[in-house]
Amino acid sequence: MADIPGEFPPWQTVYWYYRQWVKDGTWDNINRLLIANNRMMEDKEWQPTTAIIDSQTTKNTSTST
């Protein structure tokens, strides 16, 4: 846990706030707002209108090892 910059509080304090923010949805809200802000700075709509989902299929048999 020594990767936290020196100007931050002790890692236990940082972790406590992080866990609270995950539980109450604050972390998701921050992420969503940062994405929306970035999209608007790129002259895009704040929310994507479409999504592309890509998947890969791997063949498998019951005797594969």
PDBQT receptor file of N, H, CA, C and O in Angstrom, charges set to zero:
ATOM      1  N   MET A   1       0.810  -1.195   0.000  1.00  0.00    +0.000 N 
ATOM      2  CA  MET A   1       0.000   0.000   0.000  1.00  0.00    +0.000 C 
ATOM      3  C   MET A   1       0.855   1.261   0.000  1.00  0.00    +0.000 C 
ATOM      4  O   MET A   1       0.349   2.347   0.282  1.00  0.00    +0.000 OA
ATOM      5  N   ALA A   2       2.115   1.137  -0.305  1.00  0.00    +0.000 N 
ATOM      6  H   ALA A   2       2.527   0.255  -0.534  1.00  0.00    +0.000 HD
ATOM      7  CA  ALA A   2       3.028   2.276  -0.285  1.00  0.00    +0.000 C 
ATOM      8  C   ALA A   2       2.977   3.087  -1.578  1.00  0.00    +0.000 C 
ATOM      9  O   ALA A   2       3.783   4.002  -1.749  1.00  0.00    +0.000 OA
ATOM     10  N   ASP A   3       2.051   2.779  -2.496  1.00  0.00    +0.000 N 
ATOM     11  H   ASP A   3       1.397   2.036  -2.357  1.00  0.00    +0.000 HD
ATOM     12  CA  ASP A   3       1.982   3.487  -3.766  1.00  0.00    +0.000 C 
ATOM     13  C   ASP A   3       1.181   4.781  -3.697  1.00  0.00    +0.000 C 
ATOM     14  O   ASP A   3       1.046   5.470  -4.708  1.00  0.00    +0.000 OA
ATOM     15  N   ILE A   4       0.650   5.126  -2.537  1.00  0.00    +0.000 N 
ATOM     16  H   ILE A   4       0.760   4.566  -1.715  1.00  0.00    +0.000 HD
ATOM     17  CA  ILE A   4      -0.114   6.353  -2.387  1.00  0.00    +0.000 C 
ATOM     18  C   ILE A   4       0.871   7.512  -2.194  1.00  0.00    +0.000 C 
ATOM     19  O   ILE A   4       1.791   7.409  -1.382  1.00  0.00    +0.000 OA
ATOM     20  N   PRO A   5       0.686   8.616  -2.936  1.00  0.00    +0.000 N 
ATOM     21  CA  PRO A   5       1.597   9.755  -2.787  1.00  0.00    +0.000 C 
ATOM     22  C   PRO A   5       1.642  10.278  -1.348  1.00  0.00    +0.000 C 
ATOM     23  O   PRO A   5       0.671  10.151  -0.602  1.00  0.00    +0.000 OA
ATOM     24  N   GLY A   6       2.753  10.855  -0.977  1.00  0.00    +0.000 N 
ATOM     25  H   GLY A   6       3.542  10.958  -1.583  1.00  0.00    +0.000 HD
ATOM     26  CA  GLY A   6       2.981  11.315   0.379  1.00  0.00    +0.000 C 
ATOM     27  C   GLY A   6       2.012  12.376   0.872  1.00  0.00    +0.000 C 
ATOM     28  O   GLY A   6       1.785  12.488   2.077  1.00  0.00    +0.000 OA
ATOM     29  N   GLU A   7       1.430  13.163  -0.043  1.00  0.00    +0.000 N 
ATOM     30  H   GLU A   7       1.615  13.071  -1.022  1.00  0.00    +0.000 HD
ATOM     31  CA  GLU A   7       0.510  14.214   0.384  1.00  0.00    +0.000 C 
ATOM     32  C   GLU A   7      -0.880  13.684   0.714  1.00  0.00    +0.000 C 
ATOM     33  O   GLU A   7      -1.734  14.436   1.183  1.00  0.00    +0.000 OA
ATOM     34  N   PHE A   8      -1.114  12.401   0.475  1.00  0.00    +0.000 N 
ATOM     35  H   PHE A   8      -0.421  11.789   0.094  1.00  0.00    +0.000 HD
ATOM     36  CA  PHE A   8      -2.392  11.774   0.824  1.00  0.00    +0.000 C 
ATOM     37  C   PHE A   8      -2.380  11.353   2.287  1.00  0.00    +0.000 C 
ATOM     38  O   PHE A   8      -1.314  11.196   2.883  1.00  0.00    +0.000 OA
ATOM     39  N   PRO A   9      -3.571  11.168   2.868  1.00  0.00    +0.000 N 
ATOM     40  CA  PRO A   9      -3.626  10.632   4.237  1.00  0.00    +0.000 C 
ATOM     41  C   PRO A   9      -3.143   9.182   4.252  1.00  0.00    +0.000 C 
ATOM     42  O   PRO A   9      -2.863   8.623   3.191  1.00  0.00    +0.000 OA
ATOM     43  N   PRO A  10      -3.040   8.564   5.417  1.00  0.00    +0.000 N 
ATOM     44  CA  PRO A  10      -2.643   7.156   5.480  1.00  0.00    +0.000 C 
ATOM     45  C   PRO A  10      -3.545   6.282   4.606  1.00  0.00    +0.000 C 
ATOM     46  O   PRO A  10      -4.719   6.596   4.410  1.00  0.00    +0.000 OA
ATOM     47  N   TRP A  11      -2.996   5.191   4.084  1.00  0.00    +0.000 N 
ATOM     48  H   TRP A  11      -2.042   4.935   4.243  1.00  0.00    +0.000 HD
ATOM     49  CA  TRP A  11      -3.738   4.355   3.136  1.00  0.00    +0.000 C 
ATOM     50  C   TRP A  11      -5.035   3.843   3.735  1.00  0.00    +0.000 C 
ATOM     51  O   TRP A  11      -6.012   3.665   3.008  1.00  0.00    +0.000 OA
ATOM     52  N   GLN A  12      -5.075   3.603   5.032  1.00  0.00    +0.000 N 
ATOM     53  H   GLN A  12      -4.281   3.748   5.623  1.00  0.00    +0.000 HD
ATOM     54  CA  GLN A  12      -6.293   3.099   5.658  1.00  0.00    +0.000 C 
ATOM     55  C   GLN A  12      -7.435   4.115   5.530  1.00  0.00    +0.000 C 
ATOM     56  O   GLN A  12      -8.590   3.740   5.329  1.00  0.00    +0.000 OA
ATOM     57  N   THR A  13      -7.102   5.384   5.647  1.00  0.00    +0.000 N 
ATOM     58  H   THR A  13      -6.163   5.688   5.811  1.00  0.00    +0.000 HD
ATOM     59  CA  THR A  13      -8.103   6.436   5.506  1.00  0.00    +0.000 C 
ATOM     60  C   THR A  13      -8.591   6.523   4.063  1.00  0.00    +0.000 C 
ATOM     61  O   THR A  13      -9.791   6.623   3.806  1.00  0.00    +0.000 OA
ATOM     62  N   VAL A  14      -7.650   6.484   3.134  1.00  0.00    +0.000 N 
ATOM     63  H   VAL A  14      -6.676   6.403   3.343  1.00  0.00    +0.000 HD
ATOM     64  CA  VAL A  14      -8.001   6.534   1.707  1.00  0.00    +0.000 C 
ATOM     65  C   VAL A  14      -8.891   5.344   1.361  1.00  0.00    +0.000 C 
ATOM     66  O   VAL A  14      -9.904   5.503   0.680  1.00  0.00    +0.000 OA
ATOM     67  N   TYR A  15      -8.521   4.167   1.822  1.00  0.00    +0.000 N 
ATOM     68  H   TYR A  15      -7.699   4.038   2.376  1.00  0.00    +0.000 HD
ATOM     69  CA  TYR A  15      -9.295   2.960   1.533  1.00  0.00    +0.000 C 
ATOM     70  C   TYR A  15     -10.691   3.043   2.144  1.00  0.00    +0.000 C 
ATOM     71  O   TYR A  15     -11.669   2.629   1.521  1.00  0.00    +0.000 OA
ATOM     72  N   TRP A  16     -10.787   3.576   3.360  1.00  0.00    +0.000 N 
ATOM     73  H   TRP A  16      -9.993   3.912   3.866  1.00  0.00    +0.000 HD
ATOM     74  CA  TRP A  16     -12.096   3.694   4.014  1.00  0.00    +0.000 C 
ATOM     75  C   TRP A  16     -13.017   4.565   3.168  1.00  0.00    +0.000 C 
ATOM     76  O   TRP A  16     -14.167   4.193   2.932  1.00  0.00    +0.000 OA
ATOM     77  N   TYR A  17     -12.536   5.709   2.713  1.00  0.00    +0.000 N 
ATOM     78  H   TYR A  17     -11.602   6.011   2.905  1.00  0.00    +0.000 HD
ATOM     79  CA  TYR A  17     -13.362   6.585   1.882  1.00  0.00    +0.000 C 
ATOM     80  C   TYR A  17     -13.715   5.907   0.563  1.00  0.00    +0.000 C 
ATOM     81  O   TYR A  17     -14.855   5.988   0.107  1.00  0.00    +0.000 OA
ATOM     82  N   TYR A  18     -12.750   5.248  -0.041  1.00  0.00    +0.000 N 
ATOM     83  H   TYR A  18     -11.824   5.183   0.330  1.00  0.00    +0.000 HD
ATOM     84  CA  TYR A  18     -13.017   4.539  -1.297  1.00  0.00    +0.000 C 
ATOM     85  C   TYR A  18     -14.144   3.531  -1.115  1.00  0.00    +0.000 C 
ATOM     86  O   TYR A  18     -15.066   3.499  -1.931  1.00  0.00    +0.000 OA
ATOM     87  N   ARG A  19     -14.099   2.707  -0.070  1.00  0.00    +0.000 N 
ATOM     88  H   ARG A  19     -13.350   2.733   0.592  1.00  0.00    +0.000 HD
ATOM     89  CA  ARG A  19     -15.134   1.701   0.183  1.00  0.00    +0.000 C 
ATOM     90  C   ARG A  19     -16.498   2.359   0.422  1.00  0.00    +0.000 C 
ATOM     91  O   ARG A  19     -17.520   1.865  -0.054  1.00  0.00    +0.000 OA
ATOM     92  N   GLN A  20     -16.507   3.465   1.154  1.00  0.00    +0.000 N 
ATOM     93  H   GLN A  20     -15.677   3.866   1.541  1.00  0.00    +0.000 HD
ATOM     94  CA  GLN A  20     -17.777   4.172   1.395  1.00  0.00    +0.000 C 
ATOM     95  C   GLN A  20     -18.353   4.688   0.086  1.00  0.00    +0.000 C 
ATOM     96  O   GLN A  20     -19.554   4.579  -0.162  1.00  0.00    +0.000 OA
ATOM     97  N   TRP A  21     -17.488   5.250  -0.746  1.00  0.00    +0.000 N 
ATOM     98  H   TRP A  21     -16.512   5.338  -0.545  1.00  0.00    +0.000 HD
ATOM     99  CA  TRP A  21     -17.949   5.804  -2.019  1.00  0.00    +0.000 C 
ATOM    100  C   TRP A  21     -18.424   4.710  -2.968  1.00  0.00    +0.000 C 
ATOM    101  O   TRP A  21     -19.358   4.935  -3.738  1.00  0.00    +0.000 OA
ATOM    102  N   VAL A  22     -17.812   3.544  -2.932  1.00  0.00    +0.000 N 
ATOM    103  H   VAL A  22     -17.054   3.361  -2.306  1.00  0.00    +0.000 HD
ATOM    104  CA  VAL A  22     -18.286   2.425  -3.751  1.00  0.00    +0.000 C 
ATOM    105  C   VAL A  22     -19.666   1.982  -3.266  1.00  0.00    +0.000 C 
ATOM    106  O   VAL A  22     -20.574   1.757  -4.067  1.00  0.00    +0.000 OA
ATOM    107  N   LYS A  23     -19.809   1.861  -1.960  1.00  0.00    +0.000 N 
ATOM    108  H   LYS A  23     -19.071   2.044  -1.309  1.00  0.00    +0.000 HD
ATOM    109  CA  LYS A  23     -21.083   1.397  -1.389  1.00  0.00    +0.000 C 
ATOM    110  C   LYS A  23     -22.230   2.354  -1.669  1.00  0.00    +0.000 C 
ATOM    111  O   LYS A  23     -23.338   1.912  -1.971  1.00  0.00    +0.000 OA
ATOM    112  N   ASP A  24     -21.988   3.662  -1.574  1.00  0.00    +0.000 N 
ATOM    113  H   ASP A  24     -21.088   4.022  -1.329  1.00  0.00    +0.000 HD
ATOM    114  CA  ASP A  24     -23.099   4.606  -1.726  1.00  0.00    +0.000 C 
ATOM    115  C   ASP A  24     -23.272   5.141  -3.152  1.00  0.00    +0.000 C 
ATOM    116  O   ASP A  24     -24.132   5.988  -3.393  1.00  0.00    +0.000 OA
ATOM    117  N   GLY A  25     -22.457   4.650  -4.102  1.00  0.00    +0.000 N 
ATOM    118  H   GLY A  25     -21.758   3.962  -3.906  1.00  0.00    +0.000 HD
ATOM    119  CA  GLY A  25     -22.611   5.031  -5.502  1.00  0.00    +0.000 C 
ATOM    120  C   GLY A  25     -21.834   6.265  -5.920  1.00  0.00    +0.000 C 
ATOM    121  O   GLY A  25     -21.857   6.639  -7.093  1.00  0.00    +0.000 OA
ATOM    122  N   THR A  26     -21.147   6.904  -4.983  1.00  0.00    +0.000 N 
ATOM    123  H   THR A  26     -21.129   6.600  -4.030  1.00  0.00    +0.000 HD
ATOM    124  CA  THR A  26     -20.382   8.110  -5.317  1.00  0.00    +0.000 C 
ATOM    125  C   THR A  26     -19.317   7.818  -6.361  1.00  0.00    +0.000 C 
ATOM    126  O   THR A  26     -19.119   8.611  -7.282  1.00  0.00    +0.000 OA
ATOM    127  N   TRP A  27     -18.625   6.684  -6.228  1.00  0.00    +0.000 N 
ATOM    128  H   TRP A  27     -18.785   6.040  -5.480  1.00  0.00    +0.000 HD
ATOM    129  CA  TRP A  27     -17.546   6.334  -7.171  1.00  0.00    +0.000 C 
ATOM    130  C   TRP A  27     -18.095   6.192  -8.589  1.00  0.00    +0.000 C 
ATOM    131  O   TRP A  27     -17.477   6.671  -9.540  1.00  0.00    +0.000 OA
ATOM    132  N   ASP A  28     -19.252   5.537  -8.740  1.00  0.00    +0.000 N 
ATOM    133  H   ASP A  28     -19.753   5.148  -7.968  1.00  0.00    +0.000 HD
ATOM    134  CA  ASP A  28     -19.877   5.397 -10.063  1.00  0.00    +0.000 C 
ATOM    135  C   ASP A  28     -20.298   6.754 -10.616  1.00  0.00    +0.000 C 
ATOM    136  O   ASP A  28     -20.154   7.010 -11.811  1.00  0.00    +0.000 OA
ATOM    137  N   ASN A  29     -20.822   7.626  -9.747  1.00  0.00    +0.000 N 
ATOM    138  H   ASN A  29     -20.939   7.418  -8.776  1.00  0.00    +0.000 HD
ATOM    139  CA  ASN A  29     -21.221   8.961 -10.199  1.00  0.00    +0.000 C 
ATOM    140  C   ASN A  29     -20.022   9.769 -10.677  1.00  0.00    +0.000 C 
ATOM    141  O   ASN A  29     -20.100  10.447 -11.701  1.00  0.00    +0.000 OA
ATOM    142  N   ILE A  30     -18.922   9.701  -9.949  1.00  0.00    +0.000 N 
ATOM    143  H   ILE A  30     -18.859   9.150  -9.118  1.00  0.00    +0.000 HD
ATOM    144  CA  ILE A  30     -17.707  10.412 -10.373  1.00  0.00    +0.000 C 
ATOM    145  C   ILE A  30     -17.257   9.899 -11.736  1.00  0.00    +0.000 C 
ATOM    146  O   ILE A  30     -16.938  10.690 -12.624  1.00  0.00    +0.000 OA
ATOM    147  N   ASN A  31     -17.230   8.591 -11.903  1.00  0.00    +0.000 N 
ATOM    148  H   ASN A  31     -17.490   7.948 -11.182  1.00  0.00    +0.000 HD
ATOM    149  CA  ASN A  31     -16.808   7.999 -13.171  1.00  0.00    +0.000 C 
ATOM    150  C   ASN A  31     -17.728   8.432 -14.306  1.00  0.00    +0.000 C 
ATOM    151  O   ASN A  31     -17.253   8.821 -15.373  1.00  0.00    +0.000 OA
ATOM    152  N   ARG A  32     -19.041   8.368 -14.085  1.00  0.00    +0.000 N 
ATOM    153  H   ARG A  32     -19.426   8.052 -13.218  1.00  0.00    +0.000 HD
ATOM    154  CA  ARG A  32     -19.998   8.742 -15.126  1.00  0.00    +0.000 C 
ATOM    155  C   ARG A  32     -19.845  10.214 -15.506  1.00  0.00    +0.000 C 
ATOM    156  O   ARG A  32     -19.895  10.555 -16.687  1.00  0.00    +0.000 OA
ATOM    157  N   LEU A  33     -19.659  11.091 -14.510  1.00  0.00    +0.000 N 
ATOM    158  H   LEU A  33     -19.618  10.813 -13.550  1.00  0.00    +0.000 HD
ATOM    159  CA  LEU A  33     -19.509  12.516 -14.801  1.00  0.00    +0.000 C 
ATOM    160  C   LEU A  33     -18.206  12.818 -15.536  1.00  0.00    +0.000 C 
ATOM    161  O   LEU A  33     -18.183  13.673 -16.421  1.00  0.00    +0.000 OA
ATOM    162  N   LEU A  34     -17.131  12.132 -15.185  1.00  0.00    +0.000 N 
ATOM    163  H   LEU A  34     -17.149  11.437 -14.466  1.00  0.00    +0.000 HD
ATOM    164  CA  LEU A  34     -15.865  12.327 -15.897  1.00  0.00    +0.000 C 
ATOM    165  C   LEU A  34     -15.973  11.886 -17.350  1.00  0.00    +0.000 C 
ATOM    166  O   LEU A  34     -15.456  12.555 -18.245  1.00  0.00    +0.000 OA
ATOM    167  N   ILE A  35     -16.639  10.769 -17.588  1.00  0.00    +0.000 N 
ATOM    168  H   ILE A  35     -17.059  10.225 -16.862  1.00  0.00    +0.000 HD
ATOM    169  CA  ILE A  35     -16.837  10.302 -18.968  1.00  0.00    +0.000 C 
ATOM    170  C   ILE A  35     -17.684  11.292 -19.746  1.00  0.00    +0.000 C 
ATOM    171  O   ILE A  35     -17.348  11.639 -20.878  1.00  0.00    +0.000 OA
ATOM    172  N   ALA A  36     -18.790  11.756 -19.146  1.00  0.00    +0.000 N 
ATOM    173  H   ALA A  36     -19.062  11.474 -18.226  1.00  0.00    +0.000 HD
ATOM    174  CA  ALA A  36     -19.670  12.717 -19.809  1.00  0.00    +0.000 C 
ATOM    175  C   ALA A  36     -18.912  14.006 -20.122  1.00  0.00    +0.000 C 
ATOM    176  O   ALA A  36     -19.044  14.551 -21.218  1.00  0.00    +0.000 OA
ATOM    177  N   ASN A  37     -18.124  14.494 -19.173  1.00  0.00    +0.000 N 
ATOM    178  H   ASN A  37     -18.016  14.052 -18.282  1.00  0.00    +0.000 HD
ATOM    179  CA  ASN A  37     -17.354  15.712 -19.384  1.00  0.00    +0.000 C 
ATOM    180  C   ASN A  37     -16.352  15.536 -20.522  1.00  0.00    +0.000 C 
ATOM    181  O   ASN A  37     -16.197  16.424 -21.360  1.00  0.00    +0.000 OA
ATOM    182  N   ASN A  38     -15.674  14.391 -20.551  1.00  0.00    +0.000 N 
ATOM    183  H   ASN A  38     -15.800  13.669 -19.871  1.00  0.00    +0.000 HD
ATOM    184  CA  ASN A  38     -14.709  14.118 -21.613  1.00  0.00    +0.000 C 
ATOM    185  C   ASN A  38     -15.405  14.075 -22.965  1.00  0.00    +0.000 C 
ATOM    186  O   ASN A  38     -14.897  14.629 -23.940  1.00  0.00    +0.000 OA
ATOM    187  N   ARG A  39     -16.563  13.423 -23.034  1.00  0.00    +0.000 N 
ATOM    188  H   ARG A  39     -16.976  12.973 -22.242  1.00  0.00    +0.000 HD
ATOM    189  CA  ARG A  39     -17.292  13.336 -24.302  1.00  0.00    +0.000 C 
ATOM    190  C   ARG A  39     -17.724  14.719 -24.773  1.00  0.00    +0.000 C 
ATOM    191  O   ARG A  39     -17.633  15.022 -25.963  1.00  0.00    +0.000 OA
ATOM    192  N   MET A  40     -18.191  15.557 -23.859  1.00  0.00    +0.000 N 
ATOM    193  H   MET A  40     -18.265  15.311 -22.893  1.00  0.00    +0.000 HD
ATOM    194  CA  MET A  40     -18.632  16.899 -24.241  1.00  0.00    +0.000 C 
ATOM    195  C   MET A  40     -17.459  17.744 -24.716  1.00  0.00    +0.000 C 
ATOM    196  O   MET A  40     -17.614  18.561 -25.623  1.00  0.00    +0.000 OA
ATOM    197  N   MET A  41     -16.282  17.558 -24.113  1.00  0.00    +0.000 N 
ATOM    198  H   MET A  41     -16.156  16.894 -23.376  1.00  0.00    +0.000 HD
ATOM    199  CA  MET A  41     -15.095  18.284 -24.564  1.00  0.00    +0.000 C 
ATOM    200  C   MET A  41     -14.688  17.862 -25.970  1.00  0.00    +0.000 C 
ATOM    201  O   MET A  41     -14.041  18.623 -26.690  1.00  0.00    +0.000 OA
ATOM    202  N   GLU A  42     -15.068  16.647 -26.359  1.00  0.00    +0.000 N 
ATOM    203  H   GLU A  42     -15.593  16.028 -25.774  1.00  0.00    +0.000 HD
ATOM    204  CA  GLU A  42     -14.775  16.142 -27.712  1.00  0.00    +0.000 C 
ATOM    205  C   GLU A  42     -15.918  16.446 -28.679  1.00  0.00    +0.000 C 
ATOM    206  O   GLU A  42     -15.965  15.904 -29.783  1.00  0.00    +0.000 OA
ATOM    207  N   ASP A  43     -16.847  17.323 -28.257  1.00  0.00    +0.000 N 
ATOM    208  H   ASP A  43     -16.809  17.764 -27.360  1.00  0.00    +0.000 HD
ATOM    209  CA  ASP A  43     -18.021  17.688 -29.067  1.00  0.00    +0.000 C 
ATOM    210  C   ASP A  43     -18.897  16.490 -29.409  1.00  0.00    +0.000 C 
ATOM    211  O   ASP A  43     -19.427  16.389 -30.515  1.00  0.00    +0.000 OA
ATOM    212  N   LYS A  44     -19.038  15.599 -28.460  1.00  0.00    +0.000 N 
ATOM    213  H   LYS A  44     -18.607  15.681 -27.562  1.00  0.00    +0.000 HD
ATOM    214  CA  LYS A  44     -19.928  14.454 -28.612  1.00  0.00    +0.000 C 
ATOM    215  C   LYS A  44     -21.067  14.605 -27.616  1.00  0.00    +0.000 C 
ATOM    216  O   LYS A  44     -20.970  15.365 -26.653  1.00  0.00    +0.000 OA
ATOM    217  N   GLU A  45     -22.147  13.873 -27.860  1.00  0.00    +0.000 N 
ATOM    218  H   GLU A  45     -22.226  13.256 -28.643  1.00  0.00    +0.000 HD
ATOM    219  CA  GLU A  45     -23.227  13.837 -26.887  1.00  0.00    +0.000 C 
ATOM    220  C   GLU A  45     -22.686  13.293 -25.577  1.00  0.00    +0.000 C 
ATOM    221  O   GLU A  45     -21.779  12.460 -25.584  1.00  0.00    +0.000 OA
ATOM    222  N   TRP A  46     -23.229  13.750 -24.448  1.00  0.00    +0.000 N 
ATOM    223  H   TRP A  46     -23.965  14.426 -24.443  1.00  0.00    +0.000 HD
ATOM    224  CA  TRP A  46     -22.696  13.342 -23.148  1.00  0.00    +0.000 C 
ATOM    225  C   TRP A  46     -22.873  11.861 -22.889  1.00  0.00    +0.000 C 
ATOM    226  O   TRP A  46     -22.137  11.275 -22.095  1.00  0.00    +0.000 OA
ATOM    227  N   GLN A  47     -23.845  11.248 -23.553  1.00  0.00    +0.000 N 
ATOM    228  H   GLN A  47     -24.443  11.724 -24.198  1.00  0.00    +0.000 HD
ATOM    229  CA  GLN A  47     -24.092   9.821 -23.372  1.00  0.00    +0.000 C 
ATOM    230  C   GLN A  47     -24.082   9.151 -24.743  1.00  0.00    +0.000 C 
ATOM    231  O   GLN A  47     -24.718   9.650 -25.672  1.00  0.00    +0.000 OA
ATOM    232  N   PRO A  48     -23.375   8.036 -24.888  1.00  0.00    +0.000 N 
ATOM    233  CA  PRO A  48     -23.359   7.357 -26.183  1.00  0.00    +0.000 C 
ATOM    234  C   PRO A  48     -24.767   6.915 -26.584  1.00  0.00    +0.000 C 
ATOM    235  O   PRO A  48     -25.580   6.563 -25.729  1.00  0.00    +0.000 OA
ATOM    236  N   THR A  49     -25.047   6.934 -27.883  1.00  0.00    +0.000 N 
ATOM    237  H   THR A  49     -24.386   7.220 -28.577  1.00  0.00    +0.000 HD
ATOM    238  CA  THR A  49     -26.360   6.509 -28.361  1.00  0.00    +0.000 C 
ATOM    239  C   THR A  49     -26.356   5.052 -28.803  1.00  0.00    +0.000 C 
ATOM    240  O   THR A  49     -27.416   4.437 -28.923  1.00  0.00    +0.000 OA
ATOM    241  N   THR A  50     -25.180   4.500 -29.045  1.00  0.00    +0.000 N 
ATOM    242  H   THR A  50     -24.319   5.000 -28.948  1.00  0.00    +0.000 HD
ATOM    243  CA  THR A  50     -25.072   3.097 -29.447  1.00  0.00    +0.000 C 
ATOM    244  C   THR A  50     -23.903   2.448 -28.714  1.00  0.00    +0.000 C 
ATOM    245  O   THR A  50     -23.037   3.119 -28.152  1.00  0.00    +0.000 OA
ATOM    246  N   ALA A  51     -23.912   1.151 -28.743  1.00  0.00    +0.000 N 
ATOM    247  H   ALA A  51     -24.616   0.606 -29.200  1.00  0.00    +0.000 HD
ATOM    248  CA  ALA A  51     -22.801   0.394 -28.158  1.00  0.00    +0.000 C 
ATOM    249  C   ALA A  51     -22.482  -0.775 -29.064  1.00  0.00    +0.000 C 
ATOM    250  O   ALA A  51     -23.370  -1.339 -29.703  1.00  0.00    +0.000 OA
ATOM    251  N   ILE A  52     -21.234  -1.128 -29.116  1.00  0.00    +0.000 N 
ATOM    252  H   ILE A  52     -20.512  -0.669 -28.597  1.00  0.00    +0.000 HD
ATOM    253  CA  ILE A  52     -20.787  -2.278 -29.892  1.00  0.00    +0.000 C 
ATOM    254  C   ILE A  52     -20.234  -3.294 -28.914  1.00  0.00    +0.000 C 
ATOM    255  O   ILE A  52     -19.337  -3.000 -28.124  1.00  0.00    +0.000 OA
ATOM    256  N   ILE A  53     -20.780  -4.476 -28.981  1.00  0.00    +0.000 N 
ATOM    257  H   ILE A  53     -21.509  -4.714 -29.623  1.00  0.00    +0.000 HD
ATOM    258  CA  ILE A  53     -20.311  -5.549 -28.109  1.00  0.00    +0.000 C 
ATOM    259  C   ILE A  53     -19.664  -6.598 -28.987  1.00  0.00    +0.000 C 
ATOM    260  O   ILE A  53     -20.279  -7.108 -29.923  1.00  0.00    +0.000 OA
ATOM    261  N   ASP A  54     -18.431  -6.913 -28.680  1.00  0.00    +0.000 N 
ATOM    262  H   ASP A  54     -17.932  -6.499 -27.919  1.00  0.00    +0.000 HD
ATOM    263  CA  ASP A  54     -17.673  -7.880 -29.457  1.00  0.00    +0.000 C 
ATOM    264  C   ASP A  54     -17.400  -9.089 -28.576  1.00  0.00    +0.000 C 
ATOM    265  O   ASP A  54     -17.061  -8.960 -27.400  1.00  0.00    +0.000 OA
ATOM    266  N   SER A  55     -17.552 -10.247 -29.163  1.00  0.00    +0.000 N 
ATOM    267  H   SER A  55     -17.827 -10.351 -30.118  1.00  0.00    +0.000 HD
ATOM    268  CA  SER A  55     -17.247 -11.454 -28.399  1.00  0.00    +0.000 C 
ATOM    269  C   SER A  55     -16.477 -12.414 -29.275  1.00  0.00    +0.000 C 
ATOM    270  O   SER A  55     -16.479 -12.307 -30.501  1.00  0.00    +0.000 OA
ATOM    271  N   GLN A  56     -15.830 -13.339 -28.632  1.00  0.00    +0.000 N 
ATOM    272  H   GLN A  56     -15.828 -13.426 -27.636  1.00  0.00    +0.000 HD
ATOM    273  CA  GLN A  56     -15.052 -14.335 -29.353  1.00  0.00    +0.000 C 
ATOM    274  C   GLN A  56     -15.512 -15.704 -28.873  1.00  0.00    +0.000 C 
ATOM    275  O   GLN A  56     -15.655 -15.945 -27.674  1.00  0.00    +0.000 OA
ATOM    276  N   THR A  57     -15.734 -16.576 -29.815  1.00  0.00    +0.000 N 
ATOM    277  H   THR A  57     -15.618 -16.379 -30.789  1.00  0.00    +0.000 HD
ATOM    278  CA  THR A  57     -16.155 -17.923 -29.478  1.00  0.00    +0.000 C 
ATOM    279  C   THR A  57     -14.970 -18.856 -29.616  1.00  0.00    +0.000 C 
ATOM    280  O   THR A  57     -14.263 -18.829 -30.623  1.00  0.00    +0.000 OA
ATOM    281  N   THR A  58     -14.757 -19.668 -28.618  1.00  0.00    +0.000 N 
ATOM    282  H   THR A  58     -15.331 -19.690 -27.800  1.00  0.00    +0.000 HD
ATOM    283  CA  THR A  58     -13.693 -20.659 -28.656  1.00  0.00    +0.000 C 
ATOM    284  C   THR A  58     -14.312 -22.035 -28.712  1.00  0.00    +0.000 C 
ATOM    285  O   THR A  58     -15.140 -22.396 -27.875  1.00  0.00    +0.000 OA
ATOM    286  N   LYS A  59     -13.901 -22.804 -29.712  1.00  0.00    +0.000 N 
ATOM    287  H   LYS A  59     -13.229 -22.510 -30.392  1.00  0.00    +0.000 HD
ATOM    288  CA  LYS A  59     -14.424 -24.154 -29.819  1.00  0.00    +0.000 C 
ATOM    289  C   LYS A  59     -13.864 -25.001 -28.682  1.00  0.00    +0.000 C 
ATOM    290  O   LYS A  59     -12.711 -24.860 -28.276  1.00  0.00    +0.000 OA
ATOM    291  N   ASN A  60     -14.713 -25.874 -28.193  1.00  0.00    +0.000 N 
ATOM    292  H   ASN A  60     -15.649 -25.989 -28.524  1.00  0.00    +0.000 HD
ATOM    293  CA  ASN A  60     -14.308 -26.726 -27.094  1.00  0.00    +0.000 C 
ATOM    294  C   ASN A  60     -15.056 -28.047 -27.213  1.00  0.00    +0.000 C 
ATOM    295  O   ASN A  60     -16.176 -28.093 -27.722  1.00  0.00    +0.000 OA
ATOM    296  N   THR A  61     -14.443 -29.100 -26.749  1.00  0.00    +0.000 N 
ATOM    297  H   THR A  61     -13.533 -29.063 -26.336  1.00  0.00    +0.000 HD
ATOM    298  CA  THR A  61     -15.109 -30.394 -26.723  1.00  0.00    +0.000 C 
ATOM    299  C   THR A  61     -15.006 -30.960 -25.332  1.00  0.00    +0.000 C 
ATOM    300  O   THR A  61     -14.213 -30.476 -24.524  1.00  0.00    +0.000 OA
ATOM    301  N   SER A  62     -15.774 -31.952 -25.041  1.00  0.00    +0.000 N 
ATOM    302  H   SER A  62     -16.419 -32.345 -25.697  1.00  0.00    +0.000 HD
ATOM    303  CA  SER A  62     -15.733 -32.541 -23.707  1.00  0.00    +0.000 C 
ATOM    304  C   SER A  62     -14.430 -33.280 -23.446  1.00  0.00    +0.000 C 
ATOM    305  O   SER A  62     -14.121 -33.599 -22.298  1.00  0.00    +0.000 OA
ATOM    306  N   THR A  63     -13.656 -33.559 -24.505  1.00  0.00    +0.000 N 
ATOM    307  H   THR A  63     -13.907 -33.300 -25.437  1.00  0.00    +0.000 HD
ATOM    308  CA  THR A  63     -12.390 -34.273 -24.321  1.00  0.00    +0.000 C 
ATOM    309  C   THR A  63     -11.179 -33.362 -24.431  1.00  0.00    +0.000 C 
ATOM    310  O   THR A  63     -10.046 -33.843 -24.443  1.00  0.00    +0.000 OA
ATOM    311  N   SER A  64     -11.396 -32.066 -24.511  1.00  0.00    +0.000 N 
ATOM    312  H   SER A  64     -12.317 -31.675 -24.502  1.00  0.00    +0.000 HD
ATOM    313  CA  SER A  64     -10.245 -31.169 -24.640  1.00  0.00    +0.000 C 
ATOM    314  C   SER A  64      -9.435 -31.153 -23.360  1.00  0.00    +0.000 C 
ATOM    315  O   SER A  64      -9.966 -31.357 -22.268  1.00  0.00    +0.000 OA
ATOM    316  N   THR A  65      -8.147 -30.907 -23.508  1.00  0.00    +0.000 N 
ATOM    317  H   THR A  65      -7.716 -30.742 -24.395  1.00  0.00    +0.000 HD
ATOM    318  CA  THR A  65      -7.271 -30.861 -22.329  1.00  0.00    +0.000 C 
ATOM    319  C   THR A  65      -6.617 -29.531 -22.204  1.00  0.00    +0.000 C 
ATOM    320  O   THR A  65      -5.845 -29.308 -21.272  1.00  0.00    +0.000 OA
TER     321      THR A  65
